[in-house]
Amino acid sequence: MRQTLSSSFVIPLFLCIFFFFVSISTSHGLTATNDSLIRKTCKKCAQSDPNLSYNFCVTSLQAAPHSHCANDLRQLGKVSITLLGRNVTNTRSHIKELLKNQKKMDPFVRSCLHDCFDLYSDAIPTTKQALQDYKAKHYDDANIDVSSVMDATTTCEDGFKEKEGVVSPLTKRNKDAFMLSAISLSIINMIRLNGDSI
């Protein structure tokens, strides 16, 4: 005797599975609206700053936690500053590991890393302040805070260039933090000029 699944069981099971996958895809993925907002924003950011890569901007913001929740430019600005803060914190930890794990290091490089560690240590509370200023719509203050973080990345990288032949172990990280700062500054300036619309 052959068993068949009753349609009263199969249809509810199918609907449960269908709605489960729909809820996962919309709660964890970018919607077309979010993706469009990110692409439009990054296009304007890259046009206004020749140091900023459109592709870097798009991939960074798409990968950022909570970017799928950003429905307007203001929310995307919050995401960008949060992303910058995470990057700065991660880079500081990386520098700490470099200093801890590399005992036989050129004294000049070690000195530069200590300087960078201090710069990134100062940048962590500065990004937190930038986010508070941004949330309070104190855009001039947020601009100053993020600009300070951007300057720290450049100062860190430039320190290694003071001795010929020295290669910075932080070039990519400094460049990433610089570009994340540029994204945040561009968004802050767009909001100051145009409000929440692009």
N, C-alpha and C positions, 0 to 999 in steps of 0.2 A: 504494500500500500504506500502510495506516494504522499508526502506531506507538502502542503502549499502554505505559503504565508498568507494570512488573511489580509485583505486590503485595508481593513480597519487598523491594522498594526503598521503596515508599510507606509502608508501616506503620512501619519503623524511622525514616524521615524524620519522620513525624508524631509519633512518640513522642519523638524528640529535640527537636523544636520545642515540644511540650507541656511536657516537663520543664524546658526552658530557661525558658519563661515562668513556670512555677510557682516555679522557684528564684529568679528575679528578683523576683517579687511577694512572696515570703516573706522574702527577705533585705533588701529595701529598703523595705518598707512596714510599716505598723503592723498587727499581728495584732489580732483582736477582743479578746484578753486584754490586750494593751498599751493599746489604746484605752480599754477599760473601766477599767484601772488609772489612766490619766491623768484620765478623767472623774470617777471617784470621788474621787481625790485633789484635783482642782480644786474639786469641790463642797464638800469639807470645808475647803479653804483659804479659799474665798470666804465660807463661813459663819462662819469664825473671824476674818476680817479684812474689815471693811466697805470698806476702801480697795482691795481686790483684786477685779478683774473675773473672773468665771468664764470668759468667752469669751477674754479675754487669756491666762489661764492655760492653757486647753486648746490654743489655737492656738500658743502659744509652746512648750509641751512637745511637741506633735505635730511641730512643725517642727524641733525640736532634733536634731542628729546623735546617734545612739545611743539615742534614746528607744525605738526599736523593739526594743532589746535589754533594756530594763528590765522585769524580771519581778516585781519587788516594790518596795515603797515605798523601801527603802534605795537600790536602784539608781536609782530615779527622783530621789531627793534628790541623788545624785551628778550626774545629768544637769542638774538645775536649777542647781546651783552652777557647773558648767562653763559653762552657758548665761549665767549672770550674769557670769562672768569674760570671756567673749567680748564681751558687750555693753559692759562697762566699757572693755575694750581698744579696741573700735571707737569708742566715744564720745570717748575720749582722742584718738584719731587725727583724729576729726572736728573737735574743738576746735583741734587743732594746725593743721589746714587752714584753719579760719576765721581764726585769728590770722595765718597766712601770706598768705592771699589777699585779705584786706580791709584795705588800707592806710589808707583814709580811714574810720576807725571812731571812734565816740564814745569818748573816753578812759575814761569810766566803764565802758562795755561791754567795752572791751579789758581793763581792770583785772579786771572780773568773770570774763572768759574765762580770764585768767591764773590767777585763784584756782581756777576750776573745773578747769583743766588740772592744777594741783597736787593737787587733791582726787582726781581720777580717776587721776593717776599713783600716788598712795599706795594707791588702791583696788585696783590691779592685783595687787601682791604680797599684799594682804590677802585677795583672793578665792582666790589660790593657797594661802595658809595655811589658809583656811576649808576648802578641799577636802582638804588634808592632815589637818586636825583631824577632819573628817567621816569620812574613810577609816579613821582610827585610833579611831573611835567616841568621840572627845572632843567630845561634842555641845555641852556648855556653851561650850567654846572656839570651836567653829564658829559657835555662836549669836552670840557676841560679835563675831567677825570679820564675819559677814554684817550684823549690826546697824550696825557701823562703816561699811560700804559704803552701807547705806541712809541713814545720817546724812549721808554725803558728798553724796548726790544732793539731799537737802533743803537742805543748806547752800549748795550750788551755786545752786540755783534761788532761794533766799531772797536771795542776794547781789544779784540783779538788781532785787529789789523795794525795795531801799533808796533808790532814786531814782525819784521819781514820773514816770510816762510811759515808762519804759524797758520794753521787751518782751524777754524772754529768748529767745535763739535756740536754747536747749537744752531748752525746756519738755517736748517730747515725749520726748526722750532721757532726761531726768531722771526723768520719770514712768515710762517703761519700766523703767529700772534700779531704781527704787523698787519697782515691782510684781514684778520678777524677784527682788529681795531678799525681798519679802514671801512669795513662793512658797517660796523656800528656807527661810526661817524657819519657815513653817507646817509644812513637811515635817520639818524637824529637830525641832520640838516634838512632832509626831505620833509620831515614832520614839522620842523620849525617854519619851513617855507609854505608847505601845502596842507598841513594837517594830516589826517590819517589816510588820505587818498594818494594814489600814485599818479 
